[in-house]
Amino acid sequence: MNEVAVGIIANPASGRDIRRLVAHGTVFDNQEKVSIVRRILLACEAAGVARIVYMPDYYRIVEMAREGMRSDVAFGVRLEPVPQVLTGLPQDTETAARWMADKGLGCIVTLGGDGTNRLIAKVCGDTPILPVSTGTNNVFPEMVEGTIAGLAAGVVARGETLDDALYRSKCLTIVKNGRTVDQALVDAVVLDCHFIGAKALWETTGLRRVVVTRGEPHNIGFASIVGCLSPITPHEPRGAWIDLLPDGTNLCAPIAPGLVLPVGVSDVHSLALGEAVAIEAPPCIVALDGEREVEFARGDVGFIRLEASGPWVVDVRRALAGAVRRGFFCDPVRLRRLAAA
């Protein structure tokens, strides 16, 4: 059997954007990320992972997780940083994810919000990701305990689960003047403005159109606008779009932490896989998963297309249920090894 390897990308900047000032988002402390990663490391070892490759960062999240283990804990997993030059920019995340995918790791555990996972999804190819929520807009990643995340990543990397442990997520492709320029995992919002400014999006002023891959009433962010009218789950083979009306209000939705705002909306329009929605009347900005990203100048032509080509994602519950059916937790070799640790 090939060496079992798992990747960890913990974004030190997730959970720290301007929405802490303009909304009521909680600062997700990096020390808490250290604690989560420590539990992931220990659970990966228990699952039989031999090697963990991680994105280095200026806070040293993974290194501090290892250094903070109790002296009586015998930790036998080999830790390796991705050989990259840190810039402190979002490109660090993409560089690490691309390197991990190229090396054929069995699974990548991500700590961040929708924005972090959007960067990883663009370059991870067919390597499955297990998103752990530590950001602001957390529709794509779930709140999952680090121990459980580590076990699920381990059984997926080892192939000790069943096929339904992974699902292919949907995505929204942004096409500008005939060229694909970016993608979103959850929502793409067309804004009536001429320049990007602060990237984080938290208000409804100037919103023209919201296009989503999914949207449920328990979501936070602009996907919740669709979710509060006509919910769409991550597994349904469709998306939706809705126009924002400048006059009148007929809906309230949780747009950002602590901000349940009234909005005026049109009817929800279903969007089939492969179908596109036009980006009308530039100039405008398209925000992706809660952050302003793509500028359209006057004369530019573009559209937003729903595709089934997002990243492979680990369904934690199904992964562990599959491991149970395969007898993973009753394996005598694993039990002897854990008893001797």
ChimeraX attribute file (.defattr): number of C-alpha atoms within 10 A of each C-alpha:
attribute: neighborCount
match mode: 1-to-1
recipient: residues
	/A:1	4
	/A:2	6
	/A:3	13
	/A:4	21
	/A:5	26
	/A:6	28
	/A:7	30
	/A:8	27
	/A:9	28
	/A:10	27
	/A:11	25
	/A:12	24
	/A:13	20
	/A:14	23
	/A:15	23
	/A:16	18
	/A:17	16
	/A:18	15
	/A:19	19
	/A:20	14
	/A:21	10
	/A:22	14
	/A:23	15
	/A:24	13
	/A:25	20
	/A:26	14
	/A:27	15
	/A:28	18
	/A:29	14
	/A:30	20
	/A:31	14
	/A:32	12
	/A:33	22
	/A:34	22
	/A:35	18
	/A:36	24
	/A:37	27
	/A:38	24
	/A:39	22
	/A:40	25
	/A:41	28
	/A:42	23
	/A:43	21
	/A:44	29
	/A:45	21
	/A:46	22
	/A:47	24
	/A:48	21
	/A:49	26
	/A:50	18
	/A:51	20
	/A:52	21
	/A:53	22
	/A:54	24
	/A:55	26
	/A:56	25
	/A:57	21
	/A:58	9
	/A:59	14
	/A:60	14
	/A:61	25
	/A:62	27
	/A:63	18
	/A:64	15
	/A:65	20
	/A:66	18
	/A:67	10
	/A:68	12
	/A:69	15
	/A:70	9
	/A:71	8
	/A:72	7
	/A:73	9
	/A:74	11
	/A:75	15
	/A:76	14
	/A:77	17
	/A:78	12
	/A:79	18
	/A:80	15
	/A:81	16
	/A:82	17
	/A:83	13
	/A:84	12
	/A:85	10
	/A:86	14
	/A:87	10
	/A:88	12
	/A:89	9
	/A:90	14
	/A:91	13
	/A:92	19
	/A:93	23
	/A:94	22
	/A:95	20
	/A:96	25
	/A:97	29
	/A:98	17
	/A:99	19
	/A:100	26
	/A:101	20
	/A:102	13
	/A:103	11
	/A:104	14
	/A:105	20
	/A:106	24
	/A:107	30
	/A:108	28
	/A:109	24
	/A:110	24
	/A:111	24
	/A:112	29
	/A:113	26
	/A:114	26
	/A:115	24
	/A:116	24
	/A:117	28
	/A:118	23
	/A:119	21
	/A:120	24
	/A:121	27
	/A:122	17
	/A:123	20
	/A:124	25
	/A:125	16
	/A:126	17
	/A:127	22
	/A:128	24
	/A:129	27
	/A:130	27
	/A:131	27
	/A:132	23
	/A:133	24
	/A:134	31
	/A:135	25
	/A:136	26
	/A:137	29
	/A:138	23
	/A:139	26
	/A:140	22
	/A:141	22
	/A:142	17
	/A:143	12
	/A:144	16
	/A:145	13
	/A:146	22
	/A:147	19
	/A:148	17
	/A:149	27
	/A:150	30
	/A:151	26
	/A:152	32
	/A:153	32
	/A:154	30
	/A:155	25
	/A:156	29
	/A:157	25
	/A:158	20
	/A:159	14
	/A:160	20
	/A:161	24
	/A:162	18
	/A:163	12
	/A:164	12
	/A:165	21
	/A:166	20
	/A:167	16
	/A:168	16
	/A:169	22
	/A:170	26
	/A:171	27
	/A:172	28
	/A:173	22
	/A:174	24
	/A:175	19
	/A:176	18
	/A:177	12
	/A:178	11
	/A:179	9
	/A:180	13
	/A:181	11
	/A:182	17
	/A:183	26
	/A:184	29
	/A:185	28
	/A:186	29
	/A:187	30
	/A:188	29
	/A:189	28
	/A:190	27
	/A:191	24
	/A:192	17
	/A:193	17
	/A:194	14
	/A:195	16
	/A:196	17
	/A:197	9
	/A:198	11
	/A:199	14
	/A:200	20
	/A:201	20
	/A:202	18
	/A:203	15
	/A:204	16
	/A:205	12
	/A:206	14
	/A:207	20
	/A:208	20
	/A:209	21
	/A:210	23
	/A:211	31
	/A:212	31
	/A:213	31
	/A:214	28
	/A:215	28
	/A:216	19
	/A:217	17
	/A:218	14
	/A:219	22
	/A:220	23
	/A:221	26
	/A:222	28
	/A:223	33
	/A:224	25
	/A:225	31
	/A:226	27
	/A:227	22
	/A:228	18
	/A:229	17
	/A:230	16
	/A:231	19
	/A:232	22
	/A:233	13
	/A:234	19
	/A:235	12
	/A:236	11
	/A:237	17
	/A:238	21
	/A:239	29
	/A:240	24
	/A:241	23
	/A:242	19
	/A:243	18
	/A:244	21
	/A:245	16
	/A:246	14
	/A:247	9
	/A:248	11
	/A:249	13
	/A:250	11
	/A:251	14
	/A:252	17
	/A:253	23
	/A:254	20
	/A:255	25
	/A:256	24
	/A:257	18
	/A:258	12
	/A:259	18
	/A:260	14
	/A:261	15
	/A:262	16
	/A:263	20
	/A:264	16
	/A:265	23
	/A:266	12
	/A:267	12
	/A:268	18
	/A:269	14
	/A:270	16
	/A:271	19
	/A:272	15
	/A:273	18
	/A:274	13
	/A:275	14
	/A:276	20
	/A:277	16
	/A:278	11
	/A:279	23
	/A:280	15
	/A:281	13
	/A:282	19
	/A:283	17
	/A:284	24
	/A:285	22
	/A:286	27
	/A:287	22
	/A:288	27
	/A:289	30
	/A:290	26
	/A:291	20
	/A:292	21
	/A:293	19
	/A:294	19
	/A:295	20
	/A:296	22
	/A:297	14
	/A:298	11
	/A:299	10
	/A:300	16
	/A:301	16
	/A:302	20
	/A:303	18
	/A:304	27
	/A:305	22
	/A:306	28
	/A:307	22
	/A:308	15
	/A:309	16
	/A:310	23
	/A:311	25
	/A:312	21
	/A:313	22
	/A:314	24
	/A:315	20
	/A:316	22
	/A:317	13
	/A:318	17
	/A:319	24
	/A:320	25
	/A:321	17
	/A:322	21
	/A:323	22
	/A:324	15
	/A:325	12
	/A:326	14
	/A:327	12
	/A:328	17
	/A:329	13
	/A:330	11
	/A:331	10
	/A:332	11
	/A:333	9
	/A:334	15
	/A:335	12
	/A:336	10
	/A:337	11
	/A:338	13
	/A:339	8
	/A:340	8
	/A:341	11
